[in-house]
Amino acid sequence: MSPPSSRPRLRIREVAERAGVSPATVSRVLNGSTTVGEAKRDDVLAAVHELGYRPNRTASNLRRQKAQMIGVVISDIENPHFTQMVRAVEDAAYRRGYRVVLCNTDEDPAKQRDYLDVLAAERVAGAIISPTEADAPEISELIDQGTSVVAYDRAVGDRRADAVLSANVDGARMGTEHLIACGHQSIGFISGPTRIETAAERLSGYDETVSAARLRPLVAFGDFRFTGGVRATRELLAQGATALLVANNLMAVGALHAIRESELRVGTDIALVSIDDPPWAELTDPPLTTLAQPVRDMADAAVELLLGRLEGSRKRRKHQVFPFELCHRGSCCAEEM
């Protein structure tokens, strides 16, 4: 006689789909949270009954016995800016007895939603988020269930979240003014997608500065990735740009590739300034002039803001804004060398 077939264990996401809510909402209902409205609670309980869902209480109990977890959601793990940030956050959190769960969204709003649902279902103590979609309702749902949230590098729409940001408008203005001081009048700007806050702010700083100097704006749009930098650089060189300000380090690598492809020399034929200061910036020939963000200080500040909430020492929302530092190295003016 053949053994009876075992039915696959239902997942919380299947219950969420049946009820028309997020997995985080299902988790809150099953954990007895009072933050879910009566109508949604009824929908969840009806779905649980219809599907015959049985929560894995053993796993839930084990999770509650784990060390306090902090979720870190970043937009691109390949970007050295975020790699440095994650390392600094993990160092600071571990020293205080917390462990880190890392989520990489690849600038994909759908992936961000999925990861935020996971963090809500796991009931992490807090989350540090660099959002791809700043107004995602899942961010508010995290806060609704009592999870402390700190926005890093990019603000979120929910004003209850703390934030650690960079002075992007001032940074782009500083870089553009430096290129003007070097004698350039055809200054191109390689922007990221303006749906992302940092890209929009950096473009604004550039636009304001070239307008004040009565120069013609030259803007090409990349995607904060290498290929976008290559494509945008080709476009700006074709328009006669003699200098480039690049909105992040990955696009700066693309710019260097396109400049070499055009048989031009950085610092002689074309000036180049990159926002972000990756470790390789001093190794290019000539070394790359950059606008550096104090990544470790920002990461430490994000952890302190989060732990201040978790440990009860602070209740008021706080935003901290960090300035850029212009690192002169030689890719713009002869006197930098």
Order of alpha helices (4+ residues) and beta strands (2+ residues): alpha-alpha-alpha-alpha-beta-alpha-beta-alpha-beta-alpha-beta-beta-alpha-beta-alpha-beta-alpha-beta-alpha-beta-beta-alpha-beta-beta
